[in-house]
Amino acid sequence: MITRIVKLTIAPEKVDEFIENFKANKKLIRASAGCEGLKLLRDLNNPNIFFTYSKWQSPGHLEMYRQSQLFKGIWSVTKPMFTLTAEAWSVEELEHC
């Protein structure tokens, strides 16, 4: 299991549109092969910074999603809303800690 965290800085005037786009697509993303969960988080101090937090069965499942038409369609709508380049991390939980 891996967790994918993506930081998105959205133009203030695009925040409502970004949230609506996420709401419209979240069920489709969650239904993707290997997706075990998806959340949208918002920074408490900067309301135009968001994080997507998703869990995937394997790096391969995440990569299949990233190559899908669904991802490409969502990304093509979301990317123009950025004021900074997105940052992303794929992490694993250390069970022994």
N, C-alpha and C positions, 0 to 999 in steps of 0.2 A: 504494500500500500504506500502510495506517495501523496503528498499534499502539494498543491500548486497555489502559490500566492502571487498575485499580480497587483501592482500599485498603479493606479490610473489617476492622473491629475486632469480634471475636466474643466473646460472654460466655464466660468460661473454662469454665463447665459445659456449654457447647454446642459446644465445639471438635471433639470426636469426631463429633458428629452433623453438623456442617458439613463435615468432611472426607469422611465417608461419602456425603453428598448430592452433593458435588463428584464423587467417584468414580463415582457412579451416573449422572451426567448428562454427564460430559466427552466421551464418544464422540458423543452426540447434538449437543452444541454444536459439536464439531469437524466434524461432518457438515453443519452449516448452510451454506447457499450463501454463498460468498465467504470462509469462515473458512480461514485458512492455518495456524493453529496456536493452541494454548491451553496455558498452564502455570499451575500454582498455586504461589506462592512464600510462604514463611513468614519473618517477621522473626526474626533470630537472638537479639535481646535481649528480645523480647516475644512469647511463643509464641501469643498470641491475636490477633495482627495478621497478616493475610494480604493478598496481592496476587494478583489474576488478571492475567495478561499474555497478551493475545490479538492476533493479527494478522489483518487483514481486507483484502480486495482493494480496497475503497473505503469511504468514509463511508456510501454507500447500502446496502452489504451489512451493515454494522454496524447501521444503523438498521432494516433489515428484520428482523434478529435481535432487536433490542430491542423490536420490535412483535409478535414471534411469540408464540404460545401457549406454546412451550417456555420462552422467557425469563420470561414472566409467571408460569408455574408454578414455576420455579426461584426467582424473586425472592420470590414469596409465602411460600415455605418459609424462605428465607435471611434476609429482612429482619427477622423477629422475633428472630433470633439476635444482632443488632447491639447493641453497647453505645454506639456512636457512629454518626453518620450516615456512610454510605459516601462516599468521595471518588473521582472519576473524571477521567481525562485521556485525550484522544485526541491522539496525537502522530504526527509524521512524521519519518522519518530524513532528515537533511541529508547527501546523498551526497557533496557537495563538501568536507565537513569531515573 
